[in-house]
């Protein structure tokens, strides 16, 4: 349960939005610390909620090979990071 717009809301049955008109989605996006702020700005701009939930969970102990792959895929290691697309 949470409060929004001075009304108590149940996570499984909102009272401010008619049932069946809204859906929440969990989306996991993996990026580097260097790209996070741009990603967060894009998500907040495009999200339909007045207050969207965007959580950053830094990796504190990860497989070095995986971290190198993420850096390569985001262009961080080569300096050729593509821009985020806001279409």
ChimeraX attribute file (.defattr): number of C-alpha atoms within 10 A of each C-alpha:
attribute: neighborCount
match mode: 1-to-1
recipient: residues
	/A:1	10
	/A:2	10
	/A:3	9
	/A:4	11
	/A:5	7
	/A:6	8
	/A:7	11
	/A:8	13
	/A:9	16
	/A:10	11
	/A:11	10
	/A:12	8
	/A:13	12
	/A:14	17
	/A:15	13
	/A:16	12
	/A:17	10
	/A:18	9
	/A:19	11
	/A:20	8
	/A:21	6
	/A:22	9
	/A:23	6
	/A:24	6
	/A:25	6
	/A:26	6
	/A:27	7
	/A:28	9
	/A:29	8
	/A:30	13
	/A:31	17
	/A:32	17
	/A:33	13
	/A:34	12
	/A:35	16
	/A:36	14
	/A:37	12
	/A:38	12
	/A:39	18
	/A:40	13
	/A:41	11
	/A:42	14
	/A:43	15
	/A:44	15
	/A:45	13
	/A:46	11
	/A:47	11
	/A:48	9
	/A:49	9
	/A:50	8
	/A:51	8
	/A:52	12
	/A:53	10
	/A:54	13
	/A:55	8
	/A:56	13
	/A:57	7
	/A:58	10
	/A:59	10
	/A:60	5
	/A:61	7
	/A:62	8
	/A:63	9
	/A:64	9
	/A:65	9
	/A:66	10
	/A:67	15
	/A:68	12
	/A:69	13
	/A:70	16
	/A:71	19
	/A:72	15
	/A:73	16
	/A:74	19
	/A:75	16
	/A:76	18
	/A:77	13
	/A:78	10
	/A:79	10
	/A:80	11
	/A:81	15
	/A:82	10
	/A:83	11
	/A:84	10
	/A:85	7
	/A:86	8
	/A:87	4
